[in-house]
Amino acid sequence: MKRSIGLIILQVSVALYLFVNGILGLSKDSNEFTRLIKEIFGRGDLSNILAIVFSVCAIIAGLFLLLELFSLPIPVTDLILFIFIILWAVYIILVDIIAPIRSSGSFFNTFNIWSYLSTLSSHLMVLGSIMAVNKRFS
């Protein structure tokens, strides 16, 4: 299958994003995955274990996406990306919609529409990019 330059760039960017966030998650740095898991499950051992599992999956998915660029198709990649699509949609709902509503007292006092829209748009770009490189959605 011939891919456009834009899709190749998207695939490389998604691969790097997943790989880097996976490394950050394993190094205990705060990243999007640990924030998502802590938002869903709170803090604790379960959250730490899930953060490690998702970080490893992100590293694997990133590597698989890079390998696919060299015509080495790996069937599991689409399944892993599909899981990340679901997780990222949940992340957007929790972090960008529910969290601001839940903290409505302090949120509306310090609300900056431009900052909020910038963050929301970057989260939507990641979701769209993951969907674009997943064969189920493209």
PyMOL commands that set and color helices and strands:
alter all, ss='L'
color gray80, all
select helices_A, chain A and resi 5-26+32-41+45-69+76-102+104-109+113-133
alter helices_A, ss='H'
color red, helices_A
deselect
rebuild
show_as cartoon
